[in-house]
Amino acid sequence: MENIVGGAAGILTSVSMIPQLIKVLKEKNVEDLSAGMLIVLISGLSLWVWYGIMKTEWPIILSNAFAVMVNLWLGICLIIYRK
Amino acid sequence: MENIVGGAAGILTSVSMIPQLIKVLKEKNVEDLSAGMLIVLISGLSLWVWYGIMKTEWPIILSNAFAVMVNLWLGICLIIYRK
């Protein structure tokens, strides 16, 4: 039961991040993205992955690892597309 | 130890959401916010709170409850400031 709720939670919060990435990849406009905040966010998400590993909770590990990847990708866009 | 990592993770991911809220409250511009995505995100975050309650894991409960509040606030801004 916990894994179903956690899995659904992970899928929903992961899916909700995709439009941001698509928007940036399409518009090549990163003006509104803050590098500092991306760094704080990626650090936090990485700690969640660590927390999930310590507790061997797969919903937490998978959804946060996915979120780290999306935000690293946003970070790369920020470097490539900045003016 | 788990609670320290989880607490730090929760604080970092929570802090990273504040600038978005401040930006919206300041600029009163919600053009770039997607209502559908906010609904998906709030549903996912609420499921995380439920997951945390089932496992009695305070870092998960607190950080996701905080995120639900921030995003509900963004949702209210979306309704008030839309053109």
Backbone of each chain as nested JSON, in Angstrom:
{
  "chains": [
    {"id": "A", "residues": [
      {"number": 1, "name": "MET", "atoms": {"N": [0.83, -1.214, 0.0], "CA": [0.0, 0.0, 0.0], "C": [0.871, 1.274, 0.0]}},
      {"number": 2, "name": "GLU", "atoms": {"N": [1.856, 1.299, 0.921], "CA": [2.764, 2.457, 0.949], "C": [3.43, 2.661, -0.41]}},
      {"number": 3, "name": "ASN", "atoms": {"N": [3.813, 1.561, -1.048], "CA": [4.518, 1.68, -2.321], "C": [3.614, 2.171, -3.443]}},
      {"number": 4, "name": "ILE", "atoms": {"N": [2.314, 1.85, -3.363], "CA": [1.381, 2.345, -4.368], "C": [1.212, 3.855, -4.219]}},
      {"number": 5, "name": "VAL", "atoms": {"N": [0.979, 4.293, -2.973], "CA": [0.828, 5.738, -2.717], "C": [2.124, 6.465, -3.068]}},
      {"number": 6, "name": "GLY", "atoms": {"N": [3.263, 5.917, -2.628], "CA": [4.553, 6.543, -2.922], "C": [4.843, 6.561, -4.416]}},
      {"number": 7, "name": "GLY", "atoms": {"N": [4.5, 5.466, -5.093], "CA": [4.726, 5.4, -6.54], "C": [3.881, 6.426, -7.285]}},
      {"number": 8, "name": "ALA", "atoms": {"N": [2.601, 6.507, -6.907], "CA": [1.706, 7.485, -7.536], "C": [2.201, 8.9, -7.248]}},
      {"number": 9, "name": "ALA", "atoms": {"N": [2.608, 9.136, -5.997], "CA": [3.136, 10.454, -5.614], "C": [4.357, 10.793, -6.465]}},
      {"number": 10, "name": "GLY", "atoms": {"N": [5.263, 9.837, -6.596], "CA": [6.485, 10.054, -7.37], "C": [6.193, 10.343, -8.825]}},
      {"number": 11, "name": "ILE", "atoms": {"N": [5.25, 9.588, -9.408], "CA": [4.921, 9.797, -10.823], "C": [4.31, 11.18, -11.031]}},
      {"number": 12, "name": "LEU", "atoms": {"N": [3.368, 11.567, -10.158], "CA": [2.71, 12.873, -10.312], "C": [3.701, 14.027, -10.151]}},
      {"number": 13, "name": "THR", "atoms": {"N": [4.532, 13.983, -9.101], "CA": [5.459, 15.102, -8.915], "C": [6.535, 15.114, -10.008]}},
      {"number": 14, "name": "SER", "atoms": {"N": [6.895, 13.926, -10.542], "CA": [7.871, 13.887, -11.635], "C": [7.269, 14.443, -12.924]}},
      {"number": 15, "name": "VAL", "atoms": {"N": [6.045, 13.981, -13.239], "CA": [5.372, 14.427, -14.461], "C": [5.222, 15.947, -14.475]}},
      {"number": 16, "name": "SER", "atoms": {"N": [4.941, 16.523, -13.302], "CA": [4.693, 17.963, -13.238], "C": [5.938, 18.782, -13.568]}},
      {"number": 17, "name": "MET", "atoms": {"N": [7.116, 18.141, -13.593], "CA": [8.335, 18.887, -13.92], "C": [8.657, 18.902, -15.411]}},
      {"number": 18, "name": "ILE", "atoms": {"N": [8.043, 17.989, -16.157], "CA": [8.376, 17.862, -17.577], "C": [8.061, 19.148, -18.373]}},
      {"number": 19, "name": "PRO", "atoms": {"N": [6.874, 19.763, -18.175], "CA": [6.549, 20.953, -18.989], "C": [7.598, 22.059, -18.892]}},
      {"number": 20, "name": "GLN", "atoms": {"N": [8.148, 22.242, -17.678], "CA": [9.199, 23.261, -17.51], "C": [10.388, 22.96, -18.421]}},
      {"number": 21, "name": "LEU", "atoms": {"N": [10.801, 21.704, -18.432], "CA": [11.954, 21.315, -19.249], "C": [11.638, 21.483, -20.748]}},
      {"number": 22, "name": "ILE", "atoms": {"N": [10.439, 21.051, -21.164], "CA": [10.043, 21.178, -22.579], "C": [10.029, 22.651, -22.989]}},
      {"number": 23, "name": "LYS", "atoms": {"N": [9.462, 23.486, -22.098], "CA": [9.377, 24.926, -22.361], "C": [10.771, 25.515, -22.603]}},
      {"number": 24, "name": "VAL", "atoms": {"N": [11.718, 25.154, -21.748], "CA": [13.075, 25.686, -21.87], "C": [13.738, 25.155, -23.141]}},
      {"number": 25, "name": "LEU", "atoms": {"N": [13.545, 23.864, -23.436], "CA": [14.179, 23.275, -24.616], "C": [13.608, 23.89, -25.896]}},
      {"number": 26, "name": "LYS", "atoms": {"N": [12.309, 24.224, -25.869], "CA": [11.64, 24.798, -27.034], "C": [12.019, 26.257, -27.232]}},
      {"number": 27, "name": "GLU", "atoms": {"N": [11.883, 27.039, -26.153], "CA": [12.023, 28.495, -26.274], "C": [13.483, 28.94, -26.145]}},
      {"number": 28, "name": "LYS", "atoms": {"N": [14.337, 28.03, -25.688], "CA": [15.754, 28.365, -25.474], "C": [15.902, 29.677, -24.705]}},
      {"number": 29, "name": "ASN", "atoms": {"N": [14.975, 29.862, -23.747], "CA": [14.959, 31.091, -22.963], "C": [15.075, 30.728, -21.48]}},
      {"number": 30, "name": "VAL", "atoms": {"N": [16.19, 31.099, -20.857], "CA": [16.409, 30.698, -19.475], "C": [16.482, 31.907, -18.539]}},
      {"number": 31, "name": "GLU", "atoms": {"N": [16.059, 33.05, -19.068], "CA": [16.037, 34.304, -18.326], "C": [15.446, 34.167, -16.928]}},
      {"number": 32, "name": "ASP", "atoms": {"N": [14.326, 33.408, -16.847], "CA": [13.587, 33.339, -15.586], "C": [14.099, 32.241, -14.651]}},
      {"number": 33, "name": "LEU", "atoms": {"N": [15.116, 31.499, -15.097], "CA": [15.654, 30.449, -14.228], "C": [16.8, 31.011, -13.398]}},
      {"number": 34, "name": "SER", "atoms": {"N": [16.774, 30.692, -12.115], "CA": [17.821, 31.169, -11.223], "C": [18.835, 30.047, -10.978]}},
      {"number": 35, "name": "ALA", "atoms": {"N": [20.103, 30.326, -11.299], "CA": [21.161, 29.322, -11.144], "C": [21.323, 28.942, -9.675]}},
      {"number": 36, "name": "GLY", "atoms": {"N": [21.287, 29.948, -8.8], "CA": [21.446, 29.682, -7.375], "C": [20.377, 28.717, -6.877]}},
      {"number": 37, "name": "MET", "atoms": {"N": [19.142, 28.978, -7.307], "CA": [18.044, 28.139, -6.852], "C": [18.164, 26.714, -7.388]}},
      {"number": 38, "name": "LEU", "atoms": {"N": [18.643, 26.58, -8.64], "CA": [18.838, 25.249, -9.213], "C": [19.851, 24.461, -8.383]}},
      {"number": 39, "name": "ILE", "atoms": {"N": [20.914, 25.158, -7.952], "CA": [21.937, 24.485, -7.15], "C": [21.361, 24.025, -5.812]}},
      {"number": 40, "name": "VAL", "atoms": {"N": [20.581, 24.926, -5.148], "CA": [19.947, 24.553, -3.875], "C": [19.005, 23.362, -4.094]}},
      {"number": 41, "name": "LEU", "atoms": {"N": [18.207, 23.437, -5.173], "CA": [17.232, 22.387, -5.463], "C": [17.915, 21.044, -5.733]}},
      {"number": 42, "name": "ILE", "atoms": {"N": [18.959, 21.067, -6.582], "CA": [19.658, 19.817, -6.917], "C": [20.318, 19.23, -5.661]}},
      {"number": 43, "name": "SER", "atoms": {"N": [20.883, 20.095, -4.787], "CA": [21.462, 19.602, -3.532], "C": [20.382, 18.928, -2.688]}},
      {"number": 44, "name": "GLY", "atoms": {"N": [19.227, 19.591, -2.558], "CA": [18.14, 19.044, -1.755], "C": [17.646, 17.715, -2.306]}},
      {"number": 45, "name": "LEU", "atoms": {"N": [17.45, 17.662, -3.632], "CA": [16.969, 16.427, -4.257], "C": [17.974, 15.288, -4.082]}},
      {"number": 46, "name": "SER", "atoms": {"N": [19.27, 15.629, -4.169], "CA": [20.302, 14.607, -3.985], "C": [20.264, 14.056, -2.554]}},
      {"number": 47, "name": "LEU", "atoms": {"N": [20.034, 14.959, -1.578], "CA": [19.907, 14.5, -0.194], "C": [18.697, 13.583, -0.031]}},
      {"number": 48, "name": "TRP", "atoms": {"N": [17.596, 13.882, -0.757], "CA": [16.427, 12.989, -0.726], "C": [16.783, 11.606, -1.264]}},
      {"number": 49, "name": "VAL", "atoms": {"N": [17.577, 11.562, -2.335], "CA": [17.997, 10.27, -2.88], "C": [18.79, 9.513, -1.813]}},
      {"number": 50, "name": "TRP", "atoms": {"N": [19.705, 10.222, -1.137], "CA": [20.517, 9.637, -0.079], "C": [19.617, 9.103, 1.043]}},
      {"number": 51, "name": "TYR", "atoms": {"N": [18.645, 9.936, 1.447], "CA": [17.672, 9.55, 2.48], "C": [16.931, 8.28, 2.058]}},
      {"number": 52, "name": "GLY", "atoms": {"N": [16.486, 8.239, 0.806], "CA": [15.774, 7.066, 0.286], "C": [16.645, 5.809, 0.306]}},
      {"number": 53, "name": "ILE", "atoms": {"N": [17.931, 5.989, -0.036], "CA": [18.853, 4.846, -0.036], "C": [19.034, 4.323, 1.399]}},
      {"number": 54, "name": "MET", "atoms": {"N": [19.203, 5.261, 2.354], "CA": [19.372, 4.858, 3.757], "C": [18.17, 4.067, 4.263]}},
      {"number": 55, "name": "LYS", "atoms": {"N": [16.981, 4.451, 3.784], "CA": [15.764, 3.772, 4.257], "C": [15.273, 2.718, 3.261]}},
      {"number": 56, "name": "THR", "atoms": {"N": [16.06, 2.486, 2.206], "CA": [15.646, 1.608, 1.088], "C": [14.175, 1.79, 0.723]}},
      {"number": 57, "name": "GLU", "atoms": {"N": [13.834, 3.057, 0.391], "CA": [12.47, 3.342, -0.057], "C": [12.515, 3.723, -1.525]}},
      {"number": 58, "name": "TRP", "atoms": {"N": [12.087, 2.791, -2.377], "CA": [12.208, 2.986, -3.814], "C": [11.427, 4.173, -4.377]}},
      {"number": 59, "name": "PRO", "atoms": {"N": [10.207, 4.44, -3.9], "CA": [9.511, 5.606, -4.471], "C": [10.318, 6.887, -4.305]}},
      {"number": 60, "name": "ILE", "atoms": {"N": [10.958, 7.025, -3.123], "CA": [11.738, 8.245, -2.848], "C": [12.999, 8.281, -3.712]}},
      {"number": 61, "name": "ILE", "atoms": {"N": [13.688, 7.154, -3.801], "CA": [14.925, 7.107, -4.587], "C": [14.643, 7.436, -6.06]}},
      {"number": 62, "name": "LEU", "atoms": {"N": [13.668, 6.73, -6.649], "CA": [13.414, 6.878, -8.09], "C": [12.903, 8.262, -8.448]}},
      {"number": 63, "name": "SER", "atoms": {"N": [11.927, 8.77, -7.678], "CA": [11.345, 10.056, -8.082], "C": [12.344, 11.189, -7.903]}},
      {"number": 64, "name": "ASN", "atoms": {"N": [13.166, 11.116, -6.848], "CA": [14.139, 12.192, -6.65], "C": [15.33, 12.075, -7.593]}},
      {"number": 65, "name": "ALA", "atoms": {"N": [15.713, 10.845, -7.944], "CA": [16.796, 10.681, -8.923], "C": [16.332, 11.249, -10.275]}},
      {"number": 66, "name": "PHE", "atoms": {"N": [15.067, 10.985, -10.623], "CA": [14.509, 11.55, -11.852], "C": [14.536, 13.082, -11.8]}},
      {"number": 67, "name": "ALA", "atoms": {"N": [14.124, 13.624, -10.645], "CA": [14.096, 15.077, -10.487], "C": [15.501, 15.675, -10.586]}},
      {"number": 68, "name": "VAL", "atoms": {"N": [16.499, 14.981, -10.042], "CA": [17.887, 15.455, -10.152], "C": [18.27, 15.545, -11.63]}},
      {"number": 69, "name": "MET", "atoms": {"N": [17.918, 14.512, -12.414], "CA": [18.262, 14.496, -13.838], "C": [17.608, 15.652, -14.588]}},
      {"number": 70, "name": "VAL", "atoms": {"N": [16.309, 15.858, -14.35], "CA": [15.602, 16.957, -15.026], "C": [16.27, 18.291, -14.689]}},
      {"number": 71, "name": "ASN", "atoms": {"N": [16.602, 18.481, -13.414], "CA": [17.156, 19.771, -13.003], "C": [18.611, 19.947, -13.435]}},
      {"number": 72, "name": "LEU", "atoms": {"N": [19.353, 18.838, -13.546], "CA": [20.703, 18.939, -14.115], "C": [20.597, 19.369, -15.577]}},
      {"number": 73, "name": "TRP", "atoms": {"N": [19.614, 18.797, -16.274], "CA": [19.378, 19.149, -17.671], "C": [19.032, 20.648, -17.786]}},
      {"number": 74, "name": "LEU", "atoms": {"N": [18.175, 21.128, -16.878], "CA": [17.856, 22.561, -16.849], "C": [19.115, 23.382, -16.587]}},
      {"number": 75, "name": "GLY", "atoms": {"N": [19.973, 22.878, -15.704], "CA": [21.224, 23.574, -15.402], "C": [22.118, 23.661, -16.627]}},
      {"number": 76, "name": "ILE", "atoms": {"N": [22.17, 22.574, -17.408], "CA": [22.973, 22.568, -18.641], "C": [22.393, 23.577, -19.635]}},
      {"number": 77, "name": "CYS", "atoms": {"N": [21.056, 23.611, -19.747], "CA": [20.399, 24.588, -20.628], "C": [20.76, 26.01, -20.209]}},
      {"number": 78, "name": "LEU", "atoms": {"N": [20.79, 26.231, -18.884], "CA": [21.088, 27.55, -18.349], "C": [22.472, 28.008, -18.815]}},
      {"number": 79, "name": "ILE", "atoms": {"N": [23.425, 27.058, -18.836], "CA": [24.788, 27.389, -19.254], "C": [24.841, 27.618, -20.771]}},
      {"number": 80, "name": "ILE", "atoms": {"N": [24.142, 26.772, -21.53], "CA": [24.186, 26.856, -22.991], "C": [23.45, 28.099, -23.522]}},
      {"number": 81, "name": "TYR", "atoms": {"N": [22.257, 28.359, -22.95], "CA": [21.38, 29.37, -23.548], "C": [21.498, 30.764, -22.927]}},
      {"number": 82, "name": "ARG", "atoms": {"N": [22.302, 30.908, -21.877], "CA": [22.361, 32.227, -21.23], "C": [22.948, 33.254, -22.2]}},
      {"number": 83, "name": "LYS", "atoms": {"N": [22.505, 34.496, -22.002], "CA": [22.966, 35.54, -22.92], "C": [24.192, 36.256, -22.353]}}
    ]},
    {"id": "B", "residues": [
      {"number": 1, "name": "MET", "atoms": {"N": [20.303, 9.851, 12.156], "CA": [21.037, 10.2, 10.934], "C": [20.09, 10.386, 9.746]}},
      {"number": 2, "name": "GLU", "atoms": {"N": [19.176, 9.432, 9.585], "CA": [18.183, 9.57, 8.515], "C": [17.416, 10.889, 8.655]}},
      {"number": 3, "name": "ASN", "atoms": {"N": [17.09, 11.237, 9.902], "CA": [16.293, 12.45, 10.099], "C": [17.075, 13.72, 9.809]}},
      {"number": 4, "name": "ILE", "atoms": {"N": [18.394, 13.678, 10.014], "CA": [19.222, 14.84, 9.692], "C": [19.282, 15.013, 8.172]}},
      {"number": 5, "name": "VAL", "atoms": {"N": [19.57, 13.921, 7.452], "CA": [19.626, 13.999, 5.985], "C": [18.257, 14.39, 5.431]}},
      {"number": 6, "name": "GLY", "atoms": {"N": [17.209, 13.748, 5.946], "CA": [15.857, 14.059, 5.485], "C": [15.462, 15.496, 5.802]}},
      {"number": 7, "name": "GLY", "atoms": {"N": [15.842, 15.952, 6.996], "CA": [15.52, 17.326, 7.389], "C": [16.238, 18.33, 6.497]}},
      {"number": 8, "name": "ALA", "atoms": {"N": [17.533, 18.09, 6.246], "CA": [18.304, 18.978, 5.368], "C": [17.716, 18.951, 3.954]}},
      {"number": 9, "name": "ALA", "atoms": {"N": [17.369, 17.756, 3.486], "CA": [16.766, 17.616, 2.154], "C": [15.471, 18.423, 2.081]}},
      {"number": 10, "name": "GLY", "atoms": {"N": [14.64, 18.275, 3.103], "CA": [13.354, 18.975, 3.13], "C": [13.527, 20.478, 3.14]}},
      {"number": 11, "name": "ILE", "atoms": {"N": [14.491, 20.959, 3.952], "CA": [14.713, 22.409, 4.04], "C": [15.199, 22.945, 2.692]}},
      {"number": 12, "name": "LEU", "atoms": {"N": [16.159, 22.259, 2.053], "CA": [16.713, 22.741, 0.777], "C": [15.633, 22.754, -0.323]}},
      {"number": 13, "name": "THR", "atoms": {"N": [14.879, 21.646, -0.453], "CA": [13.873, 21.629, -1.525], "C": [12.743, 22.617, -1.23]}},
      {"number": 14, "name": "SER", "atoms": {"N": [12.452, 22.842, 0.064], "CA": [11.41, 23.821, 0.404], "C": [11.874, 25.24, 0.103]}},
      {"number": 15, "name": "VAL", "atoms": {"N": [13.106, 25.557, 0.536], "CA": [13.671, 26.898, 0.325], "C": [13.69, 27.239, -1.169]}},
      {"number": 16, "name": "SER", "atoms": {"N": [13.989, 26.238, -2.001], "CA": [14.13, 26.492, -3.441], "C": [12.8, 26.887, -4.09]}},
      {"number": 17, "name": "MET", "atoms": {"N": [11.676, 26.678, -3.37], "CA": [10.39, 27.051, -3.953], "C": [9.974, 28.477, -3.64]}},
      {"number": 18, "name": "ILE", "atoms": {"N": [10.602, 29.069, -2.607], "CA": [10.204, 30.409, -2.167], "C": [10.374, 31.472, -3.269]}},
      {"number": 19, "name": "PRO", "atoms": {"N": [11.507, 31.503, -4.003], "CA": [11.694, 32.577, -4.996], "C": [10.567, 32.625, -6.03]}},
      {"number": 20, "name": "GLN", "atoms": {"N": [10.067, 31.443, -6.446], "CA": [8.956, 31.41, -7.404], "C": [7.732, 32.14, -6.835]}},
      {"number": 21, "name": "LEU", "atoms": {"N": [7.435, 31.842, -5.578], "CA": [6.267, 32.465, -4.946], "C": [6.471, 33.978, -4.821]}},
      {"number": 22, "name": "ILE", "atoms": {"N": [7.666, 34.391, -4.38], "CA": [7.962, 35.822, -4.225], "C": [7.844, 36.536, -5.572]}},
      {"number": 23, "name": "LYS", "atoms": {"N": [8.382, 35.891, -6.609], "CA": [8.334, 36.453, -7.97], "C": [6.88, 36.704, -8.411]}},
      {"number": 24, "name": "VAL", "atoms": {"N": [6.029, 35.716, -8.176], "CA": [4.622, 35.841, -8.577], "C": [3.925, 36.921, -7.753]}},
      {"number": 25, "name": "LEU", "atoms": {"N": [4.199, 36.94, -6.433], "CA": [3.54, 37.926, -5.573], "C": [3.978, 39.343, -5.931]}},
      {"number": 26, "name": "LYS", "atoms": {"N": [5.248, 39.497, -6.354], "CA": [5.789, 40.803, -6.71], "C": [5.283, 41.271, -8.063]}},
      {"number": 27, "name": "GLU", "atoms": {"N": [5.436, 40.387, -9.061], "CA": [5.164, 40.797, -10.443], "C": [3.697, 40.648, -10.806]}},
      {"number": 28, "name": "LYS", "atoms": {"N": [2.937, 39.96, -9.968], "CA": [1.513, 39.712, -10.247], "C": [1.328, 39.222, -11.682]}},
      {"number": 29, "name": "ASN", "atoms": {"N": [2.265, 38.389, -12.125], "CA": [2.253, 37.876, -13.495], "C": [2.25, 36.355, -13.444]}},
      {"number": 30, "name": "VAL", "atoms": {"N": [1.141, 35.747, -13.87], "CA": [1.038, 34.291, -13.762], "C": [0.936, 33.619, -15.13]}},
      {"number": 31, "name": "GLU", "atoms": {"N": [1.232, 34.411, -16.16], "CA": [1.213, 33.952, -17.546], "C": [1.906, 32.605, -17.749]}},
      {"number": 32, "name": "ASP", "atoms": {"N": [3.058, 32.447, -17.106], "CA": [3.891, 31.272, -17.348], "C": [3.538, 30.089, -16.451]}},
      {"number": 33, "name": "LEU", "atoms": {"N": [2.558, 30.291, -15.561], "CA": [2.175, 29.177, -14.69], "C": [1.042, 28.394, -15.334]}},
      {"number": 34, "name": "SER", "atoms": {"N": [1.172, 27.074, -15.309], "CA": [0.143, 26.23, -15.898], "C": [-0.753, 25.666, -14.79]}},
      {"number": 35, "name": "ALA", "atoms": {"N": [-2.066, 25.942, -14.906], "CA": [-3.022, 25.494, -13.889], "C": [-3.057, 23.967, -13.824]}},
      {"number": 36, "name": "GLY", "atoms": {"N": [-3.048, 23.326, -14.985], "CA": [-3.092, 21.863, -15.024], "C": [-1.916, 21.265, -14.277]}},
      {"number": 37, "name": "MET", "atoms": {"N": [-0.732, 21.833, -14.505], "CA": [0.461, 21.314, -13.861], "C": [0.415, 21.518, -12.357]}},
      {"number": 38, "name": "LEU", "atoms": {"N": [-0.133, 22.694, -11.93], "CA": [-0.252, 22.953, -10.496], "C": [-1.146, 21.898, -9.845]}},
      {"number": 39, "name": "ILE", "atoms": {"N": [-2.237, 21.522, -10.541], "CA": [-3.16, 20.522, -9.988], "C": [-2.456, 19.166, -9.873]}},
      {"number": 40, "name": "VAL", "atoms": {"N": [-1.713, 18.783, -10.922], "CA": [-0.961, 17.518, -10.883], "C": [0.062, 17.559, -9.742]}},
      {"number": 41, "name": "LEU", "atoms": {"N": [0.768, 18.684, -9.637], "CA": [1.804, 18.822, -8.613], "C": [1.216, 18.757, -7.206]}},
      {"number": 42, "name": "ILE", "atoms": {"N": [0.121, 19.506, -6.972], "CA": [-0.502, 19.517, -5.639], "C": [-1.024, 18.114, -5.293]}},
      {"number": 43, "name": "SER", "atoms": {"N": [-1.593, 17.4, -6.282], "CA": [-2.047, 16.026, -6.027], "C": [-0.872, 15.143, -5.623]}},
      {"number": 44, "name": "GLY", "atoms": {"N": [0.232, 15.247, -6.378], "CA": [1.409, 14.435, -6.08], "C": [1.969, 14.737, -4.699]}},
      {"number": 45, "name": "LEU", "atoms": {"N": [2.081, 16.038, -4.379], "CA": [2.626, 16.435, -3.075], "C": [1.728, 15.945, -1.937]}},
      {"number": 46, "name": "SER", "atoms": {"N": [0.404, 15.982, -2.158], "CA": [-0.527, 15.51, -1.131], "C": [-0.352, 14.014, -0.906]}},
      {"number": 47, "name": "LEU", "atoms": {"N": [-0.132, 13.266, -2.007], "CA": [0.123, 11.828, -1.869], "C": [1.412, 11.578, -1.088]}},
      {"number": 48, "name": "TRP", "atoms": {"N": [2.44, 12.43, -1.309], "CA": [3.675, 12.302, -0.525], "C": [3.401, 12.497, 0.954]}},
      {"number": 49, "name": "VAL", "atoms": {"N": [2.526, 13.484, 1.294], "CA": [2.181, 13.706, 2.705], "C": [1.519, 12.441, 3.255]}},
      {"number": 50, "name": "TRP", "atoms": {"N": [0.594, 11.867, 2.479], "CA": [-0.095, 10.641, 2.886], "C": [0.924, 9.503, 3.093]}},
      {"number": 51, "name": "TYR", "atoms": {"N": [1.843, 9.365, 2.145], "CA": [2.914, 8.358, 2.233], "C": [3.721, 8.555, 3.514]}},
      {"number": 52, "name": "GLY", "atoms": {"N": [4.09, 9.799, 3.803], "CA": [4.862, 10.124, 5.001], "C": [4.102, 9.765, 6.268]}},
      {"number": 53, "name": "ILE", "atoms": {"N": [2.776, 10.032, 6.258], "CA": [1.951, 9.728, 7.433], "C": [1.902, 8.203, 7.638]}},
      {"number": 54, "name": "MET", "atoms": {"N": [1.731, 7.451, 6.532], "CA": [1.677, 5.988, 6.635], "C": [2.966, 5.416, 7.213]}},
      {"number": 55, "name": "LYS", "atoms": {"N": [4.09, 6.067, 6.877], "CA": [5.385, 5.578, 7.359], "C": [5.892, 6.363, 8.575]}},
      {"number": 56, "name": "THR", "atoms": {"N": [5.054, 7.278, 9.067], "CA": [5.466, 8.218, 10.133], "C": [6.894, 8.726, 9.936]}},
      {"number": 57, "name": "GLU", "atoms": {"N": [7.109, 9.347, 8.751], "CA": [8.412, 9.957, 8.497], "C": [8.239, 11.468, 8.429]}},
      {"number": 58, "name": "TRP", "atoms": {"N": [8.678, 12.122, 9.507], "CA": [8.448, 13.561, 9.638], "C": [9.095, 14.413, 8.558]}},
      {"number": 59, "name": "PRO", "atoms": {"N": [10.331, 14.12, 8.107], "CA": [10.899, 14.983, 7.05], "C": [9.998, 15.009, 5.81]}},
      {"number": 60, "name": "ILE", "atoms": {"N": [9.421, 13.841, 5.469], "CA": [8.569, 13.769, 4.276], "C": [7.255, 14.509, 4.496]}},
      {"number": 61, "name": "ILE", "atoms": {"N": [6.658, 14.3, 5.667], "CA": [5.376, 14.957, 5.963], "C": [5.547, 16.474, 5.921]}},
      {"number": 62, "name": "LEU", "atoms": {"N": [6.531, 16.99, 6.686], "CA": [6.672, 18.444, 6.841], "C": [7.05, 19.12, 5.529]}},
      {"number": 63, "name": "SER", "atoms": {"N": [8.041, 18.561, 4.8], "CA": [8.49, 19.272, 3.6], "C": [7.415, 19.25, 2.512]}},
      {"number": 64, "name": "ASN", "atoms": {"N": [6.662, 18.144, 2.419], "CA": [5.626, 18.093, 1.391], "C": [4.39, 18.897, 1.778]}},
      {"number": 65, "name": "ALA", "atoms": {"N": [4.082, 18.945, 3.085], "CA": [2.958, 19.78, 3.527], "C": [3.28, 21.241, 3.237]}},
      {"number": 66, "name": "PHE", "atoms": {"N": [4.543, 21.629, 3.477], "CA": [4.976, 22.99, 3.163], "C": [4.834, 23.265, 1.662]}},
      {"number": 67, "name": "ALA", "atoms": {"N": [5.263, 22.288, 0.847], "CA": [5.18, 22.451, -0.608], "C": [3.725, 22.55, -1.075]}},
      {"number": 68, "name": "VAL", "atoms": {"N": [2.83, 21.787, -0.446], "CA": [1.404, 21.888, -0.788], "C": [0.921, 23.318, -0.534]}},
      {"number": 69, "name": "MET", "atoms": {"N": [1.297, 23.884, 0.616], "CA": [0.864, 25.242, 0.95], "C": [1.369, 26.258, -0.058]}},
      {"number": 70, "name": "VAL", "atoms": {"N": [2.675, 26.181, -0.396], "CA": [3.245, 27.132, -1.359], "C": [2.504, 27.032, -2.692]}},
      {"number": 71, "name": "ASN", "atoms": {"N": [2.22, 25.802, -3.139], "CA": [1.6, 25.63, -4.445], "C": [0.115, 25.979, -4.437]}},
      {"number": 72, "name": "LEU", "atoms": {"N": [-0.556, 25.785, -3.278], "CA": [-1.94, 26.247, -3.169], "C": [-1.969, 27.767, -3.275]}},
      {"number": 73, "name": "TRP", "atoms": {"N": [-0.987, 28.412, -2.647], "CA": [-0.856, 29.861, -2.688], "C": [-0.644, 30.323, -4.148]}},
      {"number": 74, "name": "LEU", "atoms": {"N": [0.234, 29.609, -4.86], "CA": [0.447, 29.912, -6.284], "C": [-0.865, 29.735, -7.066]}},
      {"number": 75, "name": "GLY", "atoms": {"N": [-1.628, 28.691, -6.724], "CA": [-2.912, 28.444, -7.381], "C": [-3.885, 29.584, -7.15]}},
      {"number": 76, "name": "ILE", "atoms": {"N": [-3.896, 30.109, -5.906], "CA": [-4.771, 31.243, -5.585], "C": [-4.342, 32.469, -6.392]}},
      {"number": 77, "name": "CYS", "atoms": {"N": [-3.015, 32.7, -6.484], "CA": [-2.493, 33.817, -7.298], "C": [-2.94, 33.659, -8.751]}},
      {"number": 78, "name": "LEU", "atoms": {"N": [-2.917, 32.432, -9.24], "CA": [-3.286, 32.161, -10.627], "C": [-4.727, 32.607, -10.879]}},
      {"number": 79, "name": "ILE", "atoms": {"N": [-5.598, 32.336, -9.898], "CA": [-7.014, 32.701, -10.031], "C": [-7.177, 34.225, -9.936]}},
      {"number": 80, "name": "ILE", "atoms": {"N": [-6.468, 34.848, -8.976], "CA": [-6.612, 36.294, -8.743], "C": [-6.01, 37.114, -9.89]}},
      {"number": 81, "name": "TYR", "atoms": {"N": [-4.796, 36.725, -10.361], "CA": [-4.04, 37.586, -11.27], "C": [-4.226, 37.27, -12.748]}},
      {"number": 82, "name": "ARG", "atoms": {"N": [-4.97, 36.204, -13.068], "CA": [-5.079, 35.856, -14.493], "C": [-5.816, 36.974, -15.24]}},
      {"number": 83, "name": "LYS", "atoms": {"N": [-5.472, 37.084, -16.524], "CA": [-6.081, 38.172, -17.302], "C": [-7.302, 37.669, -18.068]}}
    ]}
  ]
}
